[in-house]
Amino acid sequence: MARTLKIPATKYPIERLTLDNGLRVVLAPDRSAPVVGVAVVYDVGIRSEPQGRTGFAHLFEHLMFQGSENLEKLAHFRHVQGAGGSFNGSTHLDYTDYFEVLPAGALERALFLEADRMRGPRLTEENLRNQVDVVKEEIRVNVLNRPYGGFPWLKLPPVMFSTFPNEHDGYGSFEDLESATVADAQEFFQRYYACGNAVLSVAGDFDVAQATTMIERHFGDVPARPAPPRPDFDEPDLSKERREAYTDRLAPLPAVASAWRVPDPIGDFAAYLPYVVLAEVLTDGDASRLVERLVQRDRTATNVGGYVGFMGDEYQVRNPTALLLQAHLPPGGDADKVLRTVDEELDRLATEGLRPGELARTQARMATHLLRDTDAVLGRALPMAVLEQQRGRPELLNELPRLVGQVTEAQIVAAAATLRPERRATVEVVPGAAQ
């Protein structure tokens, strides 16, 4: 009988509270270094934006940095950097986050800044037009004028999914971005940027009682607004393979990516987790199955990657999501041959099982990465906020290394057996640079 890998759980202390206005708070004190991480996560992402307003969630993230109730434009930047800190924000499928890392003595500064824009960002015509231009330039740089831009995270969803929330371009179309109005932004803020739709998380060097007092001082009088009803974005699984190809005028070489639906990451985490481990078994490191076969032996691919979640956020995503495999191919590479090889290796794994040491090696690497990531204060503040928001269980961050180590060979084999061609969505990049 195969033994599971014994990996110790981390033991970062966690305290939770909810303010009278509905804001949930997660506190993770750690006095080992004089630094704090502060994160605010709002339960709104790409899947929440309305039809005709593609890219709006990301555009609004930009607007949140353009001044707030008591602060002029760029003041947020100056206050954080002036204290020796750093900051940023990011938009995901299911949430938008904002965060700061600061010396411990500057904790109250970060709390004031986040509370001030939670009360209201400066939603002006000038700020809106300016940030629409910034986002359009970001699209030009990251998607339109970059080889393999948007591959596969923007290119696979419209092949795999049929509903607007799941399939549309999260960066947005220029037409939708240009037609956005200040009234749209105000409505979006009122609906989604509510206390009841947010989680504040603080990790690092602080006293819990003092931090709680500061949080109540700055966030306690933010007007209470409840969370809006959250739609169910689920849709039926594929029963027949879907496949599309497109020409990338800048790509010098072909590429291919496939995705398969996986179990609900929140509603059925026990069934979901083996797919996260399976993706690593298949592609993590030179000894992994697909790297060894496609890159080293057959030389039908130059590199191979695998992960769960279109944005690689396997523990911070809701249903529906997918396991993705992607490969870049050499000149004249054959995507069909690569897909046939993937099917062969999945069949071999499903029928013959794992090689000795294969699972333990993968689990050890995954646990090492998890432990390393949580060593930084922001590596705790951000995921704990999302885990509280999506599951009400920020302590899951402590448990993940151990849970990964408990996934069994039988679970991996069973997961591999479900990755059939008829459940697969595939997108192929046809290189246009040499034409």
NORBELFEN-V710668 format. One record per helix or strand. SS is the DSSP state (a for helix, b for strand). FROM is the first residue (numbers start at 0). TO is the last residue. If there is no record, write none. Layout:
BEGIN
ss,from,to
SS,FROM,TO
SS,FROM,TO
END
This chain:
BEGIN
ss,from,to
b,14,17
b,23,28
b,34,41
a,45,47
a,55,62
b,67,67
a,74,81
b,85,90
b,95,102
a,103,118
b,120,120
a,124,143
a,156,159
a,163,166
a,173,177
a,181,191
a,194,196
b,197,203
a,207,218
b,241,247
b,254,260
a,268,282
a,288,296
b,302,307
b,321,327
a,334,351
a,357,372
a,377,390
a,395,404
a,408,416
a,420,422
b,423,430
END
